[in-house]
Amino acid sequence: MSKLPAAVVAPSIDHLTVGALDGLRKSPKELSPVWFYDELGSTLFDAICELPEYYVTRTEIGIMQEHATQMAEALGPQVALIEYGSGSSLKTRLLLDRLEAPVSYVPIDISRDYLLEAAGVLARDYPSLQIVPVCADFTQPFDLPPITGAQRKVVYFPGSTLGNFERAQAVKVLASMRAIIGRRGAVLIGIDLKKDPRVLERAYDDRAGVTARFNLNALRHMNRELGADFDLTAFEHRAVWVEAQSRIEMHLLSKRDQVVHLGDDEVKIARGEYLRTECCHKYTLQGFAELAAEADLAVTQVWTDRERLFSVQLLEVPPAR
């Protein structure tokens, strides 16, 4: 197995605590989706991707299987592939196998142990590829390792994770990609499309309860990392379609009045109040193109499945005016 460089140190506990408290003081209360993803959360998400109700992953994989060769041709040879929220890197393999002489792969993920394990497996299977894992929250400023020898930098962001963010934050994330790739680079991104809300509600509230466990794991993760004292039995999972915002919201509904402690601070949560843990925006093709344009990126190619449930889109920097 190829030796992997050390991962970049994760964000400090003080920084994470302040961010968590800021969210819990909002109305409605919010938790960042980054709290889903410790080692258990990453494993649960992989299980969600296998569920019959959750169309997202299998549909995107189908698009990649059918069109990855075209995507690789559009990206060109000797790229440095930089993946936001890399997880298990399953879809990445479909792209790596078709890229011409890729120079390096930089997976970025918040879950250090899961990141290093997945990167180690890839280093074994792609011994000629330089793999440099970075443990970071990509929604915050972070440093990339030096990248040399690449003709082009490409940010890969599968899974429609961008839909988790409010518009201003989504533009900010796209702008961070724009800064990384420079004028000659590209972004290859998975974007979920707007569809029948009943399909969406089933996808985010499965019969087996895996998504509910995944949602509650955010509290478990905060308890361990921040010394919080959330009672997981005092919350239940909800998935709600909000038409005005074109999004599914994941909630943790409080079953009783309670007080939660984070360090020296306390947060009161009333019975029937909810913590909003995730917003999953669903886009039209035109709507997403308008969003990308706000970050100085233009959609140059789009690949979808036959039912138009999901899309993989290529973004490039428009010519200077």
C-alpha positions as CSV (number, residue, x, y, z in Angstrom):
1,M,0.0,0.0,0.0
2,S,1.3,3.5,-0.9
3,K,2.1,5.6,2.1
4,L,-0.3,8.5,2.6
5,P,0.7,12.0,3.7
6,A,-0.7,13.1,7.0
7,A,-4.1,14.7,6.8
8,V,-4.6,18.3,7.7
9,V,-5.8,18.9,11.3
10,A,-9.5,19.2,11.7
11,P,-11.2,22.4,13.0
12,S,-10.8,23.2,16.7
13,I,-13.4,22.2,19.3
14,D,-13.9,25.8,20.3
15,H,-14.7,26.8,16.7
16,L,-17.2,23.9,16.4
17,T,-18.9,24.7,19.7
18,V,-19.4,28.4,18.8
19,G,-20.9,27.3,15.5
20,A,-23.2,24.8,17.1
21,L,-24.4,27.4,19.7
22,D,-25.0,29.9,17.0
23,G,-27.3,27.5,15.1
24,L,-29.2,26.5,18.3
25,R,-29.9,30.1,19.1
26,K,-31.7,30.6,15.8
27,S,-35.4,30.3,15.2
28,P,-36.0,27.6,14.1
29,K,-33.0,26.0,15.7
30,E,-30.4,24.6,13.3
31,L,-27.6,22.1,13.3
32,S,-24.9,21.9,10.6
33,P,-25.1,18.8,8.4
34,V,-21.4,18.3,9.2
35,W,-22.5,16.7,12.5
36,F,-23.9,13.7,10.6
37,Y,-20.5,12.6,9.5
38,D,-18.4,10.8,12.1
39,E,-17.3,7.2,11.3
40,L,-20.8,5.9,12.3
41,G,-22.6,8.6,10.4
42,S,-20.6,7.9,7.2
43,T,-21.4,4.2,7.6
44,L,-25.1,5.0,8.0
45,F,-25.0,7.2,5.0
46,D,-23.5,4.4,2.9
47,A,-26.4,2.2,4.2
48,I,-29.0,4.9,3.2
49,C,-27.5,4.8,-0.3
50,E,-28.5,1.2,-0.6
51,L,-32.1,1.7,0.4
52,P,-34.9,1.2,-2.2
53,E,-36.5,4.6,-1.4
54,Y,-33.2,6.5,-1.8
55,Y,-32.9,7.0,-5.5
56,V,-30.2,9.6,-5.4
57,T,-27.0,7.5,-5.2
58,R,-28.1,4.7,-7.6
59,T,-29.3,7.2,-10.1
60,E,-26.1,9.2,-10.0
61,I,-24.1,6.0,-10.3
62,G,-26.1,5.1,-13.3
63,I,-25.4,8.4,-14.9
64,M,-21.7,8.0,-14.1
65,Q,-21.6,4.5,-15.5
66,E,-23.2,5.6,-18.8
67,H,-21.5,8.9,-19.3
68,A,-18.2,8.9,-17.3
69,T,-16.2,8.4,-20.4
70,Q,-17.7,11.6,-21.9
71,M,-17.0,13.4,-18.6
72,A,-13.4,12.3,-18.6
73,E,-13.0,13.5,-22.2
74,A,-14.4,16.9,-21.3
75,L,-12.1,17.2,-18.3
76,G,-9.0,16.3,-20.3
77,P,-5.7,14.5,-19.4
78,Q,-3.4,14.9,-16.4
79,V,-5.9,16.5,-14.0
80,A,-5.7,17.0,-10.3
81,L,-9.0,15.7,-9.0
82,I,-10.1,17.5,-5.8
83,E,-13.2,15.9,-4.2
84,Y,-15.4,17.8,-1.7
85,G,-17.0,15.5,0.9
86,S,-15.4,12.4,-0.5
87,G,-16.9,9.8,1.8
88,S,-16.2,6.3,0.5
89,S,-15.2,7.6,-2.9
90,L,-17.4,5.0,-4.7
91,K,-18.4,7.3,-7.5
92,T,-14.8,8.6,-7.8
93,R,-13.6,5.3,-9.0
94,L,-15.9,5.4,-12.0
95,L,-14.3,8.7,-12.9
96,L,-10.7,7.8,-12.1
97,D,-10.9,4.7,-14.2
98,R,-11.7,6.8,-17.3
99,L,-9.5,9.8,-16.8
100,E,-6.4,10.0,-18.9
101,A,-3.3,9.9,-16.7
102,P,-4.7,11.7,-13.6
103,V,-1.9,13.3,-11.6
104,S,-3.3,13.4,-8.1
105,Y,-6.4,12.9,-6.0
106,V,-7.2,15.1,-3.0
107,P,-10.2,13.8,-1.0
108,I,-11.6,16.3,1.5
109,D,-13.9,15.1,4.3
110,I,-14.8,16.1,7.9
111,S,-14.5,12.5,9.2
112,R,-10.8,11.9,9.7
113,D,-10.8,8.1,10.4
114,Y,-13.3,7.4,7.6
115,L,-11.3,9.7,5.2
116,L,-8.0,8.0,5.9
117,E,-9.5,4.5,5.6
118,A,-11.0,5.3,2.2
119,A,-7.9,7.0,1.0
120,G,-5.8,4.1,2.0
121,V,-7.9,1.7,0.0
122,L,-7.7,3.9,-3.0
123,A,-3.9,4.2,-2.6
124,R,-3.7,0.4,-2.8
125,D,-5.8,0.2,-5.9
126,Y,-4.3,3.2,-7.7
127,P,-0.5,2.9,-6.8
128,S,0.6,5.4,-9.5
129,L,-1.8,8.1,-8.3
130,Q,-0.7,10.6,-5.7
131,I,-3.4,10.7,-3.0
132,V,-3.4,13.4,-0.4
133,P,-6.3,13.3,2.0
134,V,-7.4,16.6,3.7
135,C,-9.5,16.5,6.9
136,A,-11.5,19.7,6.8
137,D,-15.0,21.3,6.7
138,F,-15.1,22.5,3.2
139,T,-17.7,25.1,4.1
140,Q,-14.9,27.0,6.0
141,P,-11.6,28.2,4.7
142,F,-9.0,25.4,4.5
143,D,-5.6,24.9,3.0
144,L,-4.9,22.5,0.1
145,P,-1.5,20.7,-0.2
146,P,0.7,21.9,-3.1
147,I,-0.5,20.4,-6.4
148,T,2.2,20.1,-9.1
149,G,2.3,18.6,-12.6
150,A,-1.4,18.9,-13.4
151,Q,-2.6,20.4,-16.6
152,R,-6.0,21.2,-14.9
153,K,-7.5,21.3,-11.5
154,V,-11.0,19.8,-11.3
155,V,-13.2,19.9,-8.2
156,Y,-15.5,16.9,-8.1
157,F,-18.6,17.2,-5.8
158,P,-21.0,14.3,-6.3
159,G,-24.1,13.5,-4.3
160,S,-26.0,16.8,-4.6
161,T,-24.5,17.9,-1.3
162,L,-24.6,21.5,-2.5
163,G,-28.4,21.3,-2.0
164,N,-27.8,21.2,1.7
165,F,-27.0,24.9,1.7
166,E,-29.1,28.1,1.6
167,R,-28.6,30.0,-1.6
168,A,-25.9,32.5,-0.2
169,Q,-23.9,29.6,1.3
170,A,-24.2,27.5,-1.9
171,V,-22.8,30.4,-3.9
172,K,-20.0,30.7,-1.3
173,V,-19.1,27.0,-1.7
174,L,-19.2,27.3,-5.5
175,A,-17.0,30.4,-5.3
176,S,-14.5,28.5,-3.2
177,M,-14.3,25.9,-5.9
178,R,-13.9,28.7,-8.5
179,A,-10.9,30.0,-6.5
180,I,-9.3,26.6,-6.4
181,I,-9.6,25.7,-10.0
182,G,-8.5,29.0,-11.5
183,R,-9.5,30.2,-14.9
184,R,-8.6,26.9,-16.7
185,G,-10.2,24.5,-14.3
186,A,-13.6,22.8,-14.0
187,V,-16.2,21.6,-11.5
188,L,-18.0,18.4,-12.0
189,I,-21.0,18.4,-9.6
190,G,-24.1,16.2,-8.9
191,I,-27.3,18.2,-8.6
192,D,-30.7,16.7,-7.6
193,L,-33.6,17.8,-9.7
194,K,-37.1,18.9,-8.6
195,K,-39.7,16.1,-8.7
196,D,-42.9,14.7,-7.1
197,P,-42.7,15.5,-3.4
198,R,-43.9,12.0,-2.5
199,V,-40.8,10.5,-4.0
200,L,-38.7,12.9,-2.0
201,E,-40.4,12.3,1.3
202,R,-40.0,8.6,1.0
203,A,-36.4,9.0,0.1
204,Y,-35.7,11.0,3.3
205,D,-37.9,8.9,5.7
206,D,-37.3,5.3,4.8
207,R,-39.3,2.4,6.3
208,A,-36.3,0.8,7.9
209,G,-35.5,3.9,9.9
210,V,-31.9,4.2,8.7
211,T,-32.3,7.9,7.9
212,A,-33.8,8.4,11.4
213,R,-30.7,6.9,12.9
214,F,-28.5,9.0,10.7
215,N,-30.3,12.1,11.7
216,L,-30.0,11.3,15.4
217,N,-26.4,10.6,15.0
218,A,-25.8,14.3,14.7
219,L,-26.7,14.6,18.4
220,R,-24.5,11.6,19.3
221,H,-21.6,13.1,17.5
222,M,-22.0,16.5,19.3
223,N,-22.3,14.7,22.6
224,R,-19.0,13.0,22.1
225,E,-17.0,15.8,20.4
226,L,-18.4,18.9,22.3
227,G,-19.4,17.3,25.6
228,A,-23.0,18.1,25.0
229,D,-25.8,16.1,26.8
230,F,-28.5,15.6,24.1
231,D,-30.9,12.8,25.1
232,L,-31.4,11.0,21.8
233,T,-34.6,9.3,23.1
234,A,-36.2,12.8,23.5
235,F,-36.2,13.5,19.7
236,E,-37.8,11.9,16.7
237,H,-37.0,12.2,13.0
238,R,-39.2,14.1,10.5
239,A,-38.8,14.7,6.8
240,V,-40.9,17.6,5.4
241,W,-41.3,19.0,1.8
242,V,-41.4,22.8,1.8
243,E,-42.7,23.9,-1.7
244,A,-41.9,27.6,-1.3
245,Q,-38.3,26.8,-0.8
246,S,-38.2,23.8,-3.2
247,R,-36.6,21.6,-0.5
248,I,-36.9,18.7,1.8
249,E,-36.1,19.6,5.4
250,M,-34.9,17.0,8.0
251,H,-36.0,17.8,11.5
252,L,-35.4,16.4,15.0
253,L,-38.7,17.0,16.8
254,S,-38.5,17.4,20.6
255,K,-40.8,15.1,22.5
256,R,-40.7,17.1,25.7
257,D,-39.5,20.3,27.3
258,Q,-35.7,20.0,27.8
259,V,-32.5,21.8,28.5
260,V,-29.3,20.8,26.7
261,H,-25.8,21.9,27.8
262,L,-22.8,22.7,25.6
263,G,-19.9,23.6,27.9
264,D,-21.0,26.4,30.1
265,D,-23.9,27.3,27.9
266,E,-27.4,25.9,28.0
267,V,-30.1,25.7,25.3
268,K,-33.8,25.4,26.1
269,I,-35.9,23.3,23.7
270,A,-39.7,23.2,24.0
271,R,-41.9,20.2,23.4
272,G,-42.9,20.2,19.8
273,E,-40.0,22.4,18.8
274,Y,-37.6,21.1,16.2
275,L,-34.0,21.3,15.3
276,R,-33.5,21.6,11.5
277,T,-30.6,19.4,10.7
278,E,-30.6,19.5,6.9
279,C,-32.1,21.3,4.0
280,C,-32.0,19.5,0.7
281,H,-32.8,21.9,-2.1
282,K,-34.0,20.5,-5.5
283,Y,-33.3,22.5,-8.6
284,T,-34.5,23.0,-12.1
285,L,-31.8,23.0,-14.7
286,Q,-32.3,26.7,-15.3
287,G,-32.4,27.5,-11.6
288,F,-29.1,25.8,-11.0
289,A,-27.4,27.5,-14.0
290,E,-28.5,30.9,-12.5
291,L,-27.1,29.9,-9.1
292,A,-23.7,28.9,-10.6
293,A,-23.5,32.1,-12.5
294,E,-23.5,34.0,-9.2
295,A,-20.2,32.3,-8.5
296,D,-18.8,33.2,-11.9
297,L,-19.3,29.6,-13.2
298,A,-21.1,28.5,-16.3
299,V,-22.8,25.2,-17.0
300,T,-21.2,23.8,-20.1
301,Q,-22.6,20.2,-20.2
302,V,-25.4,18.3,-18.4
303,W,-25.9,14.6,-18.1
304,T,-29.2,13.2,-16.7
305,D,-30.9,9.8,-16.3
306,R,-33.8,9.0,-18.6
307,E,-36.4,10.0,-15.9
308,R,-34.6,13.3,-15.2
309,L,-34.5,12.6,-11.5
310,F,-30.8,13.7,-11.2
311,S,-28.1,15.5,-13.1
312,V,-24.3,15.6,-13.2
313,Q,-23.2,19.0,-14.5
314,L,-19.9,20.4,-15.8
315,L,-19.1,23.9,-14.7
316,E,-16.3,26.1,-16.2
317,V,-15.2,29.7,-15.9
318,P,-16.8,31.8,-18.6
319,P,-14.5,33.7,-20.9
320,A,-13.3,37.0,-19.7
321,R,-15.3,39.9,-21.0
